[in-house]
Amino acid sequence: MPDSQYVAELKKRIQERNPNQKEFIQAVTEILDNVAGELDDTEQYRRYRILNA
C-alpha cells in the first residue's frame, strides 16, 4: 500500500531532521507504516498537527 501524502511528508521530515540516525528512521518508518491507515482515517492528526515532525 503506498504512503498517503501525510505519511510520506512525515517520513521525509524525519529523515531530513535526523539524517545520521538510521536506526531511529527505520523504527519511525515501521511505526508509521503500521499506523498509516489510522492516520489517514483520523483527520485530527493532521488538523492538530499531533505527529508533526
MODELLER restraints for C-alpha pairs under 7 A, 6 or more apart:
rsr = mdl.restraints
at = mdl.atoms
rsr.add(forms.Gaussian(group=physical.xy_distance, feature=features.Distance(at['CA:7:A'], at['CA:32:A']), mean=6.93, stdev=0.5))
rsr.add(forms.Gaussian(group=physical.xy_distance, feature=features.Distance(at['CA:7:A'], at['CA:36:A']), mean=6.62, stdev=0.5))
rsr.add(forms.Gaussian(group=physical.xy_distance, feature=features.Distance(at['CA:10:A'], at['CA:53:A']), mean=6.08, stdev=0.5))
rsr.add(forms.Gaussian(group=physical.xy_distance, feature=features.Distance(at['CA:11:A'], at['CA:29:A']), mean=6.58, stdev=0.5))
rsr.add(forms.Gaussian(group=physical.xy_distance, feature=features.Distance(at['CA:13:A'], at['CA:53:A']), mean=6.05, stdev=0.5))
rsr.add(forms.Gaussian(group=physical.xy_distance, feature=features.Distance(at['CA:14:A'], at['CA:25:A']), mean=6.92, stdev=0.5))
rsr.add(forms.Gaussian(group=physical.xy_distance, feature=features.Distance(at['CA:14:A'], at['CA:53:A']), mean=5.97, stdev=0.5))
rsr.add(forms.Gaussian(group=physical.xy_distance, feature=features.Distance(at['CA:15:A'], at['CA:25:A']), mean=6.36, stdev=0.5))
rsr.add(forms.Gaussian(group=physical.xy_distance, feature=features.Distance(at['CA:39:A'], at['CA:45:A']), mean=6.45, stdev=0.5))
rsr.add(forms.Gaussian(group=physical.xy_distance, feature=features.Distance(at['CA:45:A'], at['CA:51:A']), mean=6.57, stdev=0.5))
